[in-house]
Amino acid sequence: MNKEARGFTHDPKFVAEQIRDIIDVMIGRMKLESQQGSYTNLREKIRYLNVAEISNKKQPGGASIGMSISLIKNILNGRDPYFVKMVMDELTKGL
């Protein structure tokens, strides 16, 4: 399954869906009143991203690892310690 998923990374729709799933988790962790305008705000900010700048940058391996750690921490912040431990255990098994 993991090898199949790697093939989909060249499919823009698949990549967008995966990013959207991550965004849904992160916005879902916000207070309900803060969530309401978040998608509109995010949509506008995405529209103003510089496509050429993004496509020309190469990401060093260390940066990818650091960003992955930050993502994990952001998603799990404020959760029950037992839940955090279980997610981290499952994540390390799957990597």
N, C-alpha and C positions, 0 to 999 in steps of 0.2 A: 504494500500500500504506500509506504514512504517513497519508494522508487517511482511509483505512478504519480504521486503528488509533485515530484520534481519536474516531471514532464509538463505539468500544467502551469509551471511558473512562466511559461512563454505565452500563456493565454491571458490577455488583458482582463477579460471578464472574470476569470477565476481569481486572479490576483486582487482585483477590485473587491470581489466578494469576501475574500479572506481579510483584507484590510478593514472592510466594513464590519465584519464580525468582531474584530478587535476593538474598533471604535465603539460598537454597541456595548461591549462589556465595560469599557472605560467610562462612557457616558452614563451607563446604567448604575455606576457607583456614585454618581453625583446626586445631590439633593434633588428631589422631584421638581421644585420650582426653578432650579438651575438648568435642568435638562431641556426645558421647553424650547428655548431659543438656541440651544447648542448646535443642533444639526444645521440650522440656517446659517449661523455664524461660521461654522466649520466649512460649509459649502462655499460661502463667499471667500473665505481665506484660501481654500483650495484653488478656486478660480484664478486667484492672483499669484499663484506660485509660478516661478519662471521655469518653463519646460526645458529650455536649452541648458540652463544652469544645472538642473537636476540630472538631465541625461548625460552631461559631460563629466560629472564627478565620479570618481572611483572611490569606493569605500574600503579603507584598510581593515584587515581582519580584527584588529584590536577594537576598532570603533564598533564593529558589528557585535562583538561580544558585550561591550559596555552598553550599547543600546538595548540588547536583549535582556541584560540584567535590569536595566531601568524599566523596561516594559513589564517584566515579571513583578518587580517591586510596586509599580504603579497599579497594576491590576489587583495585587494582593493586599495593598495597604488597607489597614483598618479591619481586616477579616479576623475571624476567630483563629487563635494560634494553631489549634488542631487542624483546621481546614487548610491553613497556609502550609503546615508540615506535610499534610496528605498531598496537596497539589505539587509541592516541591519534590516529594518522593516519586510521584507518578511522572512528573516531568523529567526527572533524572533517569528514570527507567526507559523513557521513550526516546532519549537523545542518544 
